Amino acid sequence: MIWRLYNLTQDILAIKSLVDGVKQNLQIEPTPESGDFTHSIVALALGIASISHLNNIGSPESWRKQIEKKLLTIYYPEKQRNKVVDWAKANGYSTSSYLGRPIVKFKQLYLIIERTK
């Protein structure tokens, strides 16, 4: 159990690193109020997701449920999503596709990079 928690912590920090790298190098941020991370106070505090007001957080989900899903979604603007995926590939993140959607693979989690319309 402790090893699993350690891997989850590493995944969350790696996702933060991905989001921060994209912000810094491409000036592209995840779409506010969208994706699975908007249900996590930790993800909001780390800047992985954003909401306009704390009342918009919705029902927080436990990380256990998130891990069980394995696939978590983050949204980027439609016209810039492919730049985000290309940046992830170029910077050593393990990428693949799932049902035609690009994903970044971590130790326990898979991050689907979706388009916002």
C-alpha positions as CSV (number, residue, x, y, z in Angstrom):
1,M,0.0,0.0,0.0
2,I,2.8,2.4,0.9
3,W,4.5,1.7,-2.5
4,R,1.3,2.4,-4.3
5,L,0.9,5.7,-2.5
6,Y,4.5,6.6,-3.3
7,N,3.9,5.9,-7.0
8,L,0.7,8.0,-6.9
9,T,2.6,10.9,-5.4
10,Q,5.3,10.5,-8.1
11,D,2.6,10.5,-10.8
12,I,0.9,13.6,-9.4
13,L,4.3,15.4,-9.3
14,A,5.1,14.3,-12.8
15,I,1.8,15.5,-14.1
16,K,2.5,18.9,-12.4
17,S,5.9,18.9,-14.1
18,L,4.2,18.3,-17.5
19,V,1.6,21.0,-16.9
20,D,4.3,23.5,-15.7
21,G,6.6,22.7,-18.6
22,V,3.8,23.3,-21.1
23,K,2.9,26.6,-19.4
24,Q,6.5,27.7,-19.3
25,N,7.5,26.7,-22.8
26,L,4.4,27.0,-24.8
27,Q,2.3,29.5,-22.7
28,I,-0.6,27.1,-22.9
29,E,-2.6,26.2,-19.7
30,P,-5.2,23.5,-19.2
31,T,-8.8,24.6,-19.8
32,P,-10.3,25.9,-16.6
33,E,-13.2,24.1,-15.0
34,S,-12.6,21.0,-17.2
35,G,-11.2,17.5,-16.6
36,D,-10.9,15.0,-13.7
37,F,-8.4,17.2,-11.8
38,T,-11.0,19.8,-11.0
39,H,-12.4,17.4,-8.4
40,S,-9.1,17.4,-6.5
41,I,-8.0,20.0,-4.0
42,V,-4.4,18.7,-4.3
43,A,-4.5,19.1,-8.1
44,L,-6.0,22.6,-7.8
45,A,-3.3,23.6,-5.2
46,L,-0.5,22.3,-7.4
47,G,-1.8,24.2,-10.5
48,I,-2.7,21.1,-12.5
49,A,-6.2,22.3,-12.8
50,S,-8.0,25.6,-12.2
51,I,-11.5,26.7,-11.3
52,S,-12.9,30.3,-11.0
53,H,-14.3,29.9,-7.5
54,L,-14.0,27.2,-4.8
55,N,-17.8,26.7,-5.0
56,N,-17.2,25.3,-8.5
57,I,-15.0,22.4,-7.2
58,G,-18.0,20.0,-7.4
59,S,-17.9,16.8,-5.4
60,P,-14.3,15.9,-4.5
61,E,-13.4,12.4,-5.5
62,S,-11.0,10.3,-3.5
63,W,-7.7,9.4,-5.1
64,R,-8.6,5.7,-4.7
65,K,-11.5,6.2,-7.2
66,Q,-9.2,8.1,-9.5
67,I,-6.6,5.4,-9.4
68,E,-9.2,2.7,-10.1
69,K,-10.2,4.6,-13.2
70,K,-6.6,4.6,-14.3
71,L,-7.5,7.1,-17.1
72,L,-7.7,10.7,-16.1
73,T,-8.5,13.5,-18.4
74,I,-7.0,17.0,-18.8
75,Y,-8.3,19.4,-21.4
76,Y,-6.4,21.9,-23.5
77,P,-7.7,24.3,-26.1
78,E,-8.6,22.5,-29.3
79,K,-6.1,24.3,-31.6
80,Q,-3.2,23.9,-29.2
81,R,-3.7,20.3,-27.9
82,N,-1.4,18.8,-30.5
83,K,1.4,21.2,-29.5
84,V,1.0,19.9,-25.9
85,V,1.3,16.3,-27.0
86,D,4.3,17.1,-29.2
87,W,6.0,18.9,-26.3
88,A,5.4,15.9,-24.0
89,K,6.9,13.5,-26.6
90,A,9.9,15.8,-27.2
91,N,10.5,16.1,-23.4
92,G,10.7,12.4,-22.6
93,Y,7.2,11.7,-21.5
94,S,5.9,8.2,-22.4
95,T,3.1,8.8,-24.9
96,S,0.7,6.6,-26.7
97,S,-2.9,6.6,-27.8
98,Y,-6.1,5.2,-26.4
99,L,-9.1,5.0,-28.7
100,G,-7.6,7.6,-30.9
101,R,-6.8,10.0,-28.1
102,P,-3.3,10.9,-27.0
103,I,-2.2,9.7,-23.6
104,V,0.8,10.2,-21.4
105,K,1.7,7.2,-19.3
106,F,2.9,7.4,-15.7
107,K,3.5,4.6,-13.2
108,Q,-0.1,4.3,-12.0
109,L,-2.1,6.8,-14.1
110,Y,-2.7,7.4,-17.7
111,L,-3.4,11.0,-18.6
112,I,-5.7,11.6,-21.6
113,I,-5.1,14.9,-23.3
114,E,-8.4,16.0,-24.7
115,R,-9.5,19.0,-26.8
116,T,-11.7,21.7,-25.5
117,K,-14.2,23.0,-28.1
